[in-house]
Amino acid sequence: MECTAFTSSSSLLRLSPPAFQSLRRSDFPTELRLSRLERGSSTRFHQRRCVVIRNTCGQEENGFPSTPNKIFMEEAIGAEYGEGFETFRPDGPLKVDVDFLNDRLQEGFLQRIRYAMKPDEAYGLIFSWDNVMADTRVLKLKAWRQLAFEEGKEIPEDDDIHRLLLHAGADHTLDKVLLWDQAESELDRLKSRLSQLYYDILLELSEPIDGLKEWLDAVSTARIPCAVVSSLGRRIMVEALERMGLKKYFQAIVSEEDGMESIAHRFLSAAVKLDRKPSKCVVFEDDPRGVTAAHNCTMMAVALIGAHPAYDLGQADLTVASFHELSVINLRRLFAYKGFNFMDLQKQFVEKSPQRRKLTIDTIF
């Protein structure tokens, strides 16, 4: 179990909502946990139960492995006004937002003493999967080319079109960019096949981004907890991390089964699993939209140049060309100008200057 290395002491986790339990609980898709089972005959209940078991084990009703359904979608940034996600407790729903997590994930007395002696352990690092953990641009383009070959089409050799293939949604790309005039049912089939091709190609991935392993070695020595977030399924993520030899560095994984609806919600879920306040987390991203999502969650953002040029990543707190440029001291400098509570209103006290003595002139007549 990934989170055993860091015990939870915050009051938030004592609320025991399902989404905040151990990572074993996240093996089950959120939609299945919250689905309403109709009261009916035992036969209908047995059928629904079989569907739940098949989906949980990673299989669809036809027996084929399920494919990630958010790979080629343009996800929402999320948390534009600090809003979070909603989870459920036995006594009713619980709305979790950015301010709530920053308040309830405060360090305890003993933790504050430990973090005073070892300040690096107070941080939490959140890594995005695409182009930060692994170079997925080549894999996605390969999946598009394979799909075009199967359909008897061609992918134009144009940089602008390739950029849209990587960052735009599959619906927009098929209809507006590649101009594959198909019926709606045919588009659904193409999207499903595209995801399956990407999944098959992902099985060949074995090398992480250059410099990532050395950076993870450094933060592991400093005992800084790490999490990885992705729209892929949990089983796919774990297998990929094991092939790259990186699974031992991560204490939390946020995957498709967690049911997060936006990029920011994934970051907040990762902060909860790491037991770190969002304002103490650092997100490693390559996309300007991911940088915006991190700032919406009051997190710091380190942008990796590659998929996007440096001038598109100007809003990041730190921009680097590779992980070789980073050191643990960079994390401390990111928080060097933060107060005790990030984004809290502070009063500015102005010292009152003593009143000037009025000079009076006595006139003697």
C-alpha positions as CSV (number, residue, x, y, z in Angstrom):
1,M,0.0,0.0,0.0
2,E,1.5,3.3,-1.2
3,C,0.6,5.6,1.8
4,T,2.0,3.5,4.6
5,A,5.2,5.5,4.8
6,F,3.4,8.7,5.9
7,T,0.8,8.4,8.6
8,S,-2.0,10.8,8.8
9,S,-2.5,13.1,11.8
10,S,-4.9,15.7,10.4
11,S,-8.4,16.1,11.6
12,L,-9.7,15.9,8.0
13,L,-8.9,12.3,7.7
14,R,-10.8,11.4,10.8
15,L,-13.9,12.3,9.0
16,S,-13.5,9.1,7.1
17,P,-15.1,10.0,3.8
18,P,-14.7,7.2,1.2
19,A,-12.6,9.3,-1.1
20,F,-10.0,9.8,1.7
21,Q,-9.5,6.3,2.7
22,S,-6.4,4.3,1.8
23,L,-5.4,3.7,-1.8
24,R,-6.9,0.3,-1.7
25,R,-10.3,1.9,-1.7
26,S,-9.5,3.8,-4.9
27,D,-9.2,0.6,-6.8
28,F,-12.9,0.8,-7.3
29,P,-14.3,3.4,-9.7
30,T,-16.1,6.2,-8.0
31,E,-19.1,5.9,-10.3
32,L,-19.6,2.3,-9.2
33,R,-19.4,3.2,-5.5
34,L,-22.0,5.9,-5.9
35,S,-24.3,4.1,-8.3
36,R,-27.9,3.5,-7.1
37,L,-28.8,-0.2,-7.2
38,E,-32.5,-0.5,-8.0
39,R,-34.5,-2.6,-5.7
40,G,-35.9,-5.4,-7.8
41,S,-35.7,-9.1,-8.3
42,S,-32.7,-11.1,-7.3
43,T,-31.9,-11.8,-10.9
44,R,-31.6,-8.1,-11.8
45,F,-29.4,-7.5,-8.7
46,H,-27.2,-10.4,-9.7
47,Q,-26.8,-9.0,-13.2
48,R,-25.8,-5.6,-11.8
49,R,-23.4,-7.2,-9.4
50,C,-21.7,-9.1,-12.3
51,V,-21.3,-5.8,-14.2
52,V,-19.7,-4.2,-11.2
53,I,-17.3,-7.1,-10.8
54,R,-16.3,-7.0,-14.5
55,N,-15.8,-3.2,-14.5
56,T,-13.8,-3.3,-11.3
57,C,-11.5,-6.0,-12.7
58,G,-10.8,-3.9,-15.8
59,Q,-13.1,-5.7,-18.2
60,E,-16.2,-4.6,-20.2
61,E,-19.2,-6.7,-20.8
62,N,-17.8,-8.1,-24.0
63,G,-14.7,-9.4,-22.1
64,F,-12.2,-7.0,-23.6
65,P,-10.1,-4.9,-21.3
66,S,-11.5,-1.4,-20.6
67,T,-9.6,1.5,-22.1
68,P,-9.1,5.0,-20.5
69,N,-11.8,7.3,-21.6
70,K,-10.2,10.7,-20.9
71,I,-6.9,10.3,-22.7
72,F,-7.8,12.3,-25.8
73,M,-10.2,14.8,-24.1
74,E,-9.6,18.4,-23.2
75,E,-10.3,18.4,-19.5
76,A,-11.6,21.3,-17.5
77,I,-9.0,23.3,-15.5
78,G,-11.2,23.4,-12.4
79,A,-11.2,25.3,-9.1
80,E,-11.5,28.7,-10.8
81,Y,-13.1,30.1,-7.6
82,G,-11.5,27.7,-5.2
83,E,-14.2,25.1,-5.4
84,G,-13.3,21.5,-5.0
85,F,-15.1,18.2,-5.3
86,E,-17.9,16.5,-3.4
87,T,-17.5,13.3,-1.4
88,F,-19.8,11.3,0.8
89,R,-19.9,10.4,4.4
90,P,-22.4,8.3,6.4
91,D,-24.1,11.4,7.6
92,G,-24.4,13.0,4.2
93,P,-22.4,14.7,1.4
94,L,-19.2,16.7,2.2
95,K,-18.1,19.5,-0.1
96,V,-14.3,19.8,-0.1
97,D,-12.8,22.9,-1.5
98,V,-9.3,24.6,-1.4
99,D,-9.9,26.6,1.7
100,F,-11.4,23.6,3.5
101,L,-8.3,21.5,2.8
102,N,-5.8,24.3,3.7
103,D,-7.7,24.6,7.1
104,R,-8.2,21.0,7.9
105,L,-4.8,19.7,6.8
106,Q,-2.9,21.9,9.3
107,E,0.1,20.4,10.9
108,G,-0.2,19.1,14.4
109,F,2.0,20.1,17.3
110,L,4.5,17.3,16.8
111,Q,4.5,17.7,13.1
112,R,5.3,21.4,13.4
113,I,8.3,20.6,15.6
114,R,9.5,18.0,13.1
115,Y,9.1,20.3,10.1
116,A,11.0,23.1,12.0
117,M,14.0,20.7,12.2
118,K,13.4,19.2,8.7
119,P,11.5,21.8,6.6
120,D,11.7,19.8,3.4
121,E,9.4,17.1,4.7
122,A,6.6,19.6,5.0
123,Y,6.3,19.8,1.2
124,G,4.4,17.5,-1.2
125,L,5.3,17.0,-4.8
126,I,2.7,16.2,-7.4
127,F,3.8,15.0,-10.9
128,S,1.6,15.0,-13.9
129,W,2.0,12.0,-16.1
130,D,2.0,13.4,-19.7
131,N,5.4,14.7,-20.8
132,V,6.5,15.0,-17.2
133,M,6.9,11.4,-16.1
134,A,7.1,10.0,-19.7
135,D,7.3,11.4,-23.2
136,T,3.7,10.6,-24.3
137,R,3.8,12.9,-27.4
138,V,5.5,10.2,-29.5
139,L,3.1,7.6,-28.2
140,K,0.0,9.7,-29.0
141,L,1.2,10.5,-32.5
142,K,2.0,6.9,-33.1
143,A,-1.6,5.9,-32.0
144,W,-3.1,8.5,-34.4
145,R,-0.9,7.3,-37.3
146,Q,-1.9,3.7,-36.6
147,L,-5.6,4.7,-36.5
148,A,-5.2,6.5,-39.8
149,F,-3.5,3.5,-41.4
150,E,-6.3,1.2,-40.3
151,E,-8.9,3.6,-41.7
152,G,-7.1,4.2,-45.0
153,K,-6.4,7.8,-44.1
154,E,-3.3,10.0,-43.8
155,I,-2.0,12.3,-41.1
156,P,-0.6,15.5,-42.7
157,E,3.0,16.3,-41.8
158,D,2.2,19.7,-40.3
159,D,3.4,21.0,-36.9
160,D,0.2,22.8,-36.2
161,I,-1.9,19.7,-36.9
162,H,0.4,17.6,-34.8
163,R,-0.1,20.1,-31.9
164,L,-3.8,19.8,-32.2
165,L,-3.6,16.0,-32.3
166,L,-1.7,16.1,-28.9
167,H,-3.7,18.8,-27.1
168,A,-7.2,19.1,-28.6
169,G,-10.0,16.7,-27.9
170,A,-10.6,13.7,-30.2
171,D,-14.1,15.0,-31.2
172,H,-12.7,18.3,-32.4
173,T,-9.7,16.7,-34.1
174,L,-11.6,14.1,-36.1
175,D,-14.4,16.5,-37.2
176,K,-12.7,19.9,-37.6
177,V,-9.0,19.1,-38.1
178,L,-8.7,15.8,-39.9
179,L,-12.1,16.3,-41.6
180,W,-13.0,12.6,-41.3
181,D,-16.7,12.9,-42.1
182,Q,-18.3,10.1,-40.0
183,A,-21.6,9.5,-38.3
184,E,-21.8,10.0,-34.5
185,S,-21.7,6.2,-33.9
186,E,-18.7,5.9,-36.1
187,L,-16.9,8.7,-34.2
188,D,-17.4,6.9,-31.0
189,R,-15.9,3.7,-32.5
190,L,-12.9,5.7,-33.7
191,K,-12.3,7.3,-30.3
192,S,-12.6,3.9,-28.6
193,R,-10.1,2.4,-31.1
194,L,-7.8,5.3,-30.6
195,S,-7.7,4.8,-26.8
196,Q,-7.1,1.1,-27.3
197,L,-4.2,1.7,-29.6
198,Y,-2.7,4.2,-27.1
199,Y,-3.1,1.6,-24.4
200,D,-1.3,-1.0,-26.4
201,I,1.5,1.3,-27.3
202,L,1.8,2.4,-23.6
203,L,2.7,-1.2,-22.7
204,E,6.0,-0.7,-24.6
205,L,7.0,2.3,-22.4
206,S,10.0,1.6,-20.2
207,E,12.0,4.8,-19.9
208,P,11.1,7.9,-18.0
209,I,11.9,11.5,-18.9
210,D,15.6,12.3,-18.8
211,G,16.7,13.3,-15.3
212,L,13.5,12.3,-13.5
213,K,15.0,9.3,-11.7
214,E,17.9,11.4,-10.3
215,W,15.5,14.1,-9.2
216,L,13.3,11.5,-7.5
217,D,16.3,10.0,-5.8
218,A,17.1,13.5,-4.4
219,V,13.6,14.2,-3.0
220,S,13.4,10.6,-1.6
221,T,16.6,11.3,0.3
222,A,15.0,14.4,1.7
223,R,11.9,12.4,2.6
224,I,9.5,14.5,0.6
225,P,6.4,12.5,-0.3
226,C,5.4,12.4,-4.0
227,A,2.2,11.6,-6.0
228,V,1.5,11.1,-9.7
229,V,-1.8,12.1,-11.3
230,S,-3.2,10.9,-14.6
231,S,-6.4,10.1,-16.4
232,L,-5.2,6.6,-17.0
233,G,-6.5,3.6,-15.1
234,R,-4.8,2.6,-11.9
235,R,-3.7,-0.8,-13.1
236,I,-2.1,0.8,-16.2
237,M,-0.3,3.4,-14.1
238,V,1.1,0.9,-11.6
239,E,2.4,-1.4,-14.4
240,A,4.0,1.6,-16.2
241,L,5.7,2.8,-13.0
242,E,7.0,-0.7,-12.3
243,R,8.4,-1.0,-15.8
244,M,10.2,2.4,-15.5
245,G,11.4,1.5,-12.0
246,L,9.7,4.5,-10.4
247,K,6.9,2.9,-8.3
248,K,9.0,3.0,-5.1
249,Y,9.2,6.8,-5.2
250,F,5.5,7.5,-5.1
251,Q,3.3,7.3,-2.0
252,A,0.0,8.2,-3.8
253,I,-1.5,7.7,-7.2
254,V,-4.5,9.6,-8.5
255,S,-6.0,7.7,-11.5
256,E,-9.3,7.5,-13.5
257,E,-10.9,5.4,-10.7
258,D,-10.8,8.3,-8.3
259,G,-13.5,10.0,-10.4
260,M,-12.0,13.5,-10.5
261,E,-13.7,15.8,-13.0
262,S,-11.0,18.3,-13.6
263,I,-7.2,18.8,-13.5
264,A,-7.5,20.8,-10.2
265,H,-9.6,18.2,-8.6
266,R,-6.8,15.6,-9.3
267,F,-4.3,17.9,-7.6
268,L,-6.5,18.3,-4.6
269,S,-7.0,14.6,-4.3
270,A,-3.3,14.1,-4.5
271,A,-2.8,16.6,-1.7
272,V,-5.3,14.7,0.5
273,K,-3.6,11.4,-0.2
274,L,-0.2,12.9,0.7
275,D,-1.6,14.5,3.9
276,R,-0.2,17.9,2.8
277,K,-2.0,21.2,2.6
278,P,-2.5,22.4,-1.0
279,S,-0.6,25.5,-0.2
280,K,2.4,23.3,0.7
281,C,2.4,21.3,-2.5
282,V,4.4,21.8,-5.7
283,V,3.0,20.6,-9.1
284,F,5.3,19.6,-11.9
285,E,3.5,20.3,-15.2
286,D,4.2,20.9,-18.9
287,D,0.9,22.5,-19.9
288,P,-0.2,26.1,-19.2
289,R,-3.6,24.8,-18.3
290,G,-2.1,22.5,-15.6
291,V,-0.1,25.5,-14.2
292,T,-3.3,27.5,-14.0
293,A,-5.0,24.6,-12.2
294,A,-2.2,24.4,-9.7
295,H,-2.4,28.1,-8.9
296,N,-6.2,27.8,-8.5
297,C,-5.5,25.2,-5.8
298,T,-3.0,27.6,-4.1
299,M,-0.1,25.3,-5.1
300,M,3.2,26.2,-6.6
301,A,3.9,25.2,-10.2
302,V,7.2,24.1,-11.8
303,A,6.9,24.0,-15.6
304,L,8.9,21.7,-17.8
305,I,9.8,23.1,-21.2
306,G,9.2,20.7,-24.0
307,A,5.6,20.2,-25.2
308,H,5.1,23.9,-24.9
309,P,7.7,26.7,-25.4
310,A,9.0,28.8,-22.5
311,Y,6.9,31.9,-23.4
312,D,3.7,29.8,-22.9
313,L,4.8,28.8,-19.4
314,G,5.6,32.3,-18.1
315,Q,2.9,32.1,-15.4
316,A,4.7,29.2,-13.7
317,D,6.6,29.9,-10.5
318,L,9.7,28.2,-11.9
319,T,10.5,27.1,-15.5
320,V,13.2,24.6,-16.3
321,A,14.4,22.8,-19.4
322,S,15.0,19.5,-17.6
323,F,15.0,17.9,-14.1
324,H,18.8,18.2,-14.1
325,E,18.4,21.9,-13.3
326,L,16.5,21.2,-10.1
327,S,17.8,20.8,-6.5
328,V,16.0,20.6,-3.2
329,I,17.0,24.1,-2.4
330,N,14.8,25.3,-5.3
331,L,11.7,24.0,-3.4
332,R,12.7,26.1,-0.3
333,R,13.1,29.2,-2.5
334,L,9.6,28.7,-3.9
335,F,8.2,29.2,-0.4
336,A,10.7,31.7,0.8
337,Y,8.3,34.7,0.5
338,K,5.2,33.0,1.9
339,G,3.8,34.0,5.2
340,F,2.5,31.7,7.9
341,N,-0.8,31.2,6.1
342,F,-0.7,31.6,2.3
343,M,-3.1,34.2,0.8
344,D,-4.3,35.4,4.2
345,L,-5.1,39.1,4.5
346,Q,-2.3,40.9,6.4
347,K,-2.6,44.2,8.1
348,Q,0.1,46.7,7.4
349,F,1.0,48.7,10.5
350,V,2.4,52.2,9.9
351,E,4.3,53.8,12.7
352,K,2.9,57.1,13.7
353,S,5.5,59.8,13.5
354,P,5.6,62.2,16.5
355,Q,3.8,65.5,15.9
356,R,5.9,68.4,14.9
357,R,6.2,71.2,17.4
358,K,4.7,74.4,16.3
359,L,7.0,77.3,16.5
360,T,5.5,80.4,17.9
361,I,7.0,83.8,17.7
362,D,6.4,86.2,20.6
363,T,6.3,89.8,19.4
364,I,7.1,92.4,22.1
365,F,5.8,95.9,21.5
